[in-house]
Amino acid sequence: MNPKSIIKGRGAQRNVHNRFFELSHEIRDDFLEYCQKEGEEPDKNKTLYLDVFPKTIVNKVTSPDVGMMYSMNPYQGCEHGCVYCYARNTHEFWGYSAGLDFERRILIKKEAPRLLEELLKKKSWKAHPIVLSGNTDCYQPAEKQYKITRQCLKVFLKYRHPVAIITKNALILRDLDILKELTKDNLIGVNISITTLSENTRRILEPRTATIKKRLETVKILSDNGIPVNVMLAPIIPSINSHEILPMAKAASDYGAISIGYTIVRLNGAIGQIFTDWIHKTMPDRADKVLHQIAECHGGNLNDSRYGTRMRGEGKIAEQIHALMRLAKLKYFKNKSMPKLNAQLHQEYKIGQLKLF
């Protein structure tokens, strides 16, 4: 593969067909190639920010193996460009491709703070941790401009409501002032995703994310300020980062994380096609090996939707990964765990507000 044919700074290397559209709606690769031959620039690889106006912002999570009840996403699509991202498939519901569109068409929910506040004020709402970034990263590059996540954190602080964050961006440190206030009442838990210790791997696997050094520094700064941090070694991809489990766990511990978690990669929906195209272009020497090993973890398929199995995998390779994770937890995180967030203060806050009337 000619390196010049790779789209730099992106995970997906092309758009794939949206399953909800007829083929006539698909952007044809041969048309784009024709434009290039004619001297036109069919695609300038720019990111577009598009306003959307949802009626609600907090989603109830019905999947039994996700580990959260409620999530909210200030942005749809994610410029980080992680090629394995399970959230890519959700972009199809908005009429876009799960491929390059997911990274270059970012939907902005400016009304998120208002919608969140309206929910938390309802008498019927019972406090339970809400996860920022259950789908796409709330600290992706768009957050620098729009600051929607910061505004939402202010709402959580105002209403003394528990919140968890999942991110792989050091931009979270911008909001350290609010996070420290939330920590005083045990209202915040942070999950930092670290997929590799190799910058070469990160650059092609997660092209627009913070460097590994920055992420580890972020773990340390948060931890030094008393903010509980869980490091997600996710996803584990056989023959790409599976050999790094123990070194990654040690680094997470050394920098102050109090727990680790993991998932085994799964390539559902359009992601299988995107990942397959990507790995043949970026790692052609081991593409078939990696794809076969991923399939071995999921009953012979890249796609796995079975609750309880889809993120843990099965078979010998999955068992080896499970064993390494058990060893890592025993060696570096024995008798450590993330604290349970405080859901009582929000109820007391609402009772106090009602007494004012």
C-alpha positions, -999 to 999 in steps of 0.1 A, spaced: 0 0 0 13 34 -10 15 56 22 4 86 1 -30 69 -4 -37 70 33 -58 99 46 -36 113 73 -52 123 106 -82 100 101 -90 65 113 -115 54 87 -101 57 52 -134 60 33 -171 63 37 -191 31 38 -227 26 27 -254 37 52 -276 7 58 -307 29 60 -302 44 25 -307 29 -9 -275 25 -29 -283 55 -50 -276 77 -20 -240 64 -15 -210 85 -23 -192 65 -49 -155 61 -46 -151 60 -84 -168 94 -87 -143 109 -62 -114 93 -81 -127 108 -113 -128 142 -97 -92 138 -87 -81 128 -122 -99 159 -136 -79 182 -112 -108 189 -89 -106 186 -51 -137 164 -42 -128 162 -5 -107 186 15 -108 164 46 -122 192 68 -143 188 98 -178 203 98 -197 213 130 -235 210 125 -261 222 151 -288 197 160 -317 202 184 -327 171 203 -357 172 227 -339 153 254 -302 148 263 -301 120 289 -305 84 276 -316 54 295 -291 26 288 -310 -7 283 -280 -29 275 -275 -52 305 -237 -55 301 -226 -19 297 -223 -10 334 -243 23 333 -280 32 336 -279 67 320 -257 85 296 -255 118 278 -235 129 247 -231 166 240 -217 157 205 -225 130 180 -197 118 158 -162 121 171 -131 137 155 -107 115 175 -111 90 146 -106 58 166 -111 32 139 -126 6 162 -152 29 178 -185 11 184 -203 45 182 -197 48 145 -228 29 138 -250 55 155 -240 81 129 -261 62 103 -293 72 123 -285 108 114 -281 100 77 -243 99 76 -217 72 70 -201 54 99 -168 59 81 -152 93 74 -185 111 80 -184 100 117 -151 119 120 -158 149 98 -195 156 105 -198 165 142 -233 172 155 -233 199 182 -260 199 209 -258 234 223 -290 230 242 -276 201 263 -270 221 295 -305 235 295 -320 201 288 -300 185 315 -311 211 341 -347 206 331 -344 169 338 -326 173 371 -353 198 383 -381 173 378 -398 160 409 -400 125 393 -362 123 386 -344 100 411 -306 107 412 -284 81 396 -249 86 381 -251 100 345 -222 91 323 -208 118 300 -196 101 268 -214 69 269 -212 71 231 -188 98 218 -161 116 237 -173 148 255 -138 162 254 -132 158 217 -117 188 198 -152 205 194 -153 210 231 -125 235 229 -148 258 210 -183 250 224 -175 243 260 -208 223 263 -193 197 286 -180 224 310 -215 239 311 -230 205 319 -205 199 347 -216 233 362 -252 220 361 -242 188 379 -224 208 405 -253 232 410 -277 203 416 -253 182 436 -258 153 411 -234 124 405 -216 123 371 -190 100 355 -168 109 326 -152 87 299 -126 104 278 -92 100 262 -85 137 259 -63 158 282 -87 187 277 -105 174 308 -78 192 329 -93 225 317 -122 218 340 -102 207 370 -117 235 391 -152 221 387 -140 185 391 -124 193 424 -156 208 437 -175 177 427 -150 155 444 -156 172 477 -190 155 479 -180 123 460 -200 133 429 -174 125 402 -156 95 388 -133 97 357 -125 70 332 -94 76 310 -90 54 280 -55 41 273 -52 17 244 -14 14 239 19 27 252 32 30 217 29 64 200 33 47 166 3 25 173 -18 54 187 -12 76 157 -28 52 133 -53 36 157 -66 68 173 -52 96 151 -66 127 167 -65 117 204 -41 131 231 -7 114 232 -1 86 256 22 108 276 -5 134 279 -31 109 290 -8 94 317 -1 129 329 -38 135 330 -43 104 352 -17 117 376 -30 153 378 -65 141 384 -54 115 410 -31 140 428 -62 163 432 -82 135 448 -103 127 418 -108 89 414 -96 76 381 -103 43 364 -82 35 333 -99 17 305 -76 -6 286 -101 -8 258 -105 -22 235 -79 -50 236 -71 -60 200 -53 -93 195 -18 -88 179 -21 -50 181 -21 -42 218 -28 -75 236 9 -79 244 8 -45 263 -18 -54 290 7 -58 319 28 -27 309 -3 -6 305 -17 -17 338 16 -9 355 17 25 340 -19 32 350 -10 22 386 22 42 386 4 73 376 -23 70 403 -53 52 388 -72 31 414 -87 6 390 -86 -7 355 -112 -21 331 -111 -37 297 -131 -50 267 -121 -71 238 -126 -54 204 -158 -62 185 -165 -50 150 -203 -47 147 -222 -33 118 -203 -11 95 -172 -11 118 -161 -45 105 -159 -31 69 -142 1 81 -116 -18 103 -109 -43 76 -102 -16 50 -81 3 75 -59 -26 87 -51 -37 51 -39 -2 44 -20 6 76 -8 -29 87 -9 -51 56 18 -74 70 -5 -86 98 -40 -77 86 -52 -113 81 -37 -125 113 -54 -97 134 -88 -102 117 -87 -140 122 -78 -136 158 -106 -111 164 -130 -135 147 -117 -163 170 -128 -143 200 -164 -140 187 -174 -175 175 -157 -170 141 -173 -136 133 -161 -101 135 -196 -91 145 -208 -101 179 -240 -88 195 -245 -114 223 -250 -97 257 -225 -109 282 -201 -123 255 -198 -95 230 -173 -74 250 -155 -103 268 -151 -127 239 -146 -164 241 -121 -190 230 -84 -195 238 -73 -160 228 -100 -144 249 -91 -166 278 -54 -155 276 -65 -119 277 -88 -126 307 -59 -143 325 -35 -114 319 -61 -89 332 -67 -109 363 -29 -110 369 -27 -72 362 -54 -64 387 -39 -87 414 -4 -73 408 -11 -36 405 -46 -30 419 -51 -54 448 -78 -42 472 -84 -11 452 -117 0 435 -136 31 423 -158 46 451 -196 45 447 -208 80 438 -231 99 461 -267 101 449 -282 113 482 -271 149 480 -293 156 450 -324 144 467 -316 165 498 -309 195 475 -344 192 459 -361 188 493 -343 220 504 -354 239 474 -390 228 479 -389 241 515 -381 276 501 -417 277 487 
